[in-house]
Amino acid sequence: MVDGFATLGPRHLRARQARRRQEQALAGLIIDVRTTPEADSTGSALEAVAWHRDLDGNLLDPRTAAVELLNIIRPTVAIAWFATFAAHALHRWPQHRDLLRADTAGSYAEAFAHEVRRFYPFTPFVAGLTAQDLTWHGEHLPKDALVLLDLYGQNHDPALWEDPYRFDPRRFAGPEGPQDPLDNLIPQGGGDPARGHRCPGEDITVTALAVIATELARLDYDVPDQDLGLPLSRVPTLPRSGFELHLR
């Protein structure tokens, strides 16, 4: 589903089929939990979604509940792409390994996570429809016009980022960090998550990625010869060989 979310053709069709299969399977789990409550009493996401009620006090129908549960699982899986990019960055610029190992407060790990999300091309753009007629920077946009937000372009805009094609987590550390990261750094959408087109799970992504990057930096491994080129024609992209490592 993640691999085919922004493409056309067979890969997109496989993603849609996978989504339907997962929704059907999760709907079955929702029904099982409601039928046999003791089957899941651990406070899991499955249990929380299964017993969630709408504004009228009604349980969600199984399909809607399955969609909501999948909306938790799918973005969590997507963090694997950022984890691969983190491994790629540590291999290409190994000096960051020692900095992550020495980071007891976690501030450098968080900055590293932000720079991975800024530097690497996971999603090229997000799309939305205008809610009303408006004029923005002299351009008239009618209601329901399709608007694309260039995520990769903004995250590498030299007007916003000094030397944007240099991988440098220090740009997010201390007082020299971006003046307005909410509007400037937009790898997962722009604006405030409560009102804008920004992923509400962004904080979870940053926290998980910081932990993963730190653990990668602590591992002792070799990277065999492989094709680590990143094709920008593929969305979402990954190194052509994936990223293979051998623990010592």
Secondary structure as GFF3:
##gff-version 3
##sequence-region A 1 248
A	DSSP	alpha_helix	10	35	.	.	.	ID=ss1
A	DSSP	three_ten_helix	37	39	.	.	.	ID=ss2
A	DSSP	alpha_helix	45	50	.	.	.	ID=ss3
A	DSSP	alpha_helix	62	92	.	.	.	ID=ss4
A	DSSP	alpha_helix	95	101	.	.	.	ID=ss5
A	DSSP	alpha_helix	107	119	.	.	.	ID=ss6
A	DSSP	beta_strand	125	129	.	.	.	ID=ss7
A	DSSP	beta_strand	134	136	.	.	.	ID=ss8
A	DSSP	beta_strand	139	141	.	.	.	ID=ss9
A	DSSP	beta_strand	146	150	.	.	.	ID=ss10
A	DSSP	alpha_helix	151	155	.	.	.	ID=ss11
A	DSSP	three_ten_helix	169	172	.	.	.	ID=ss12
A	DSSP	three_ten_helix	174	176	.	.	.	ID=ss13
A	DSSP	alpha_helix	181	184	.	.	.	ID=ss14
A	DSSP	alpha_helix	202	218	.	.	.	ID=ss15
A	DSSP	beta_strand	221	222	.	.	.	ID=ss16
A	DSSP	beta_strand	246	247	.	.	.	ID=ss17
###
